[in-house]
């Protein structure tokens, strides 16, 4: 006597129920994808805001350099390379309308960023942080070093709040700012 084997077992899930379960899982995954894309959009907008803020900060710092160089022409040779690098940072963050720095931007941009800041440079007393340039060169350099230090610290703190590529850019620019602080304060000890 032979038993005829049934093509499917009588117990367990049927093919239709498996297909329905798979379709339901796909629908659920599609629904949860909306919140993921919302998270990405929120992360992207937070990143865009941080990028814009970093660009404006670099432009303002370049303006401070220009103001110090205007008030103290004897410092211009020492400060010009640092200011040019700050202008490149602003361009890398997309300040001035561009999203990335172009090779030609670094040669033309240093004189174009915050020219009004150098025109409005006024002498101030030591320790004045109102945007005025101190009357003495040492105080003016200390003002720049303090601005660089404060900005580098803020950028280092912002690293935790932004997506990967922007975090790398912020880290690089924060490190450059720390190097600027060293170069500005090197002979003042």
HELIX and SHEET records of a PDB file:
HELIX    1   1 UNK A   15  UNK A   71  1                                  57    
HELIX    2   2 UNK A   73  UNK A   75  5                                   3    
HELIX    3   3 UNK A   76  UNK A   92  1                                  17    
HELIX    4   4 UNK A   95  UNK A   97  5                                   3    
HELIX    5   5 UNK A  105  UNK A  109  1                                   5    
HELIX    6   6 UNK A  115  UNK A  119  1                                   5    
HELIX    7   7 UNK A  137  UNK A  158  1                                  22    
HELIX    8   8 UNK A  159  UNK A  161  5                                   3    
HELIX    9   9 UNK A  164  UNK A  185  1                                  22    
HELIX   10  10 UNK A  186  UNK A  188  5                                   3    
SHEET    1   A 2 UNK A 123  UNK A 124  0                                        
SHEET    2   A 2 UNK A 133  UNK A 134  1                                        
END                                                                             
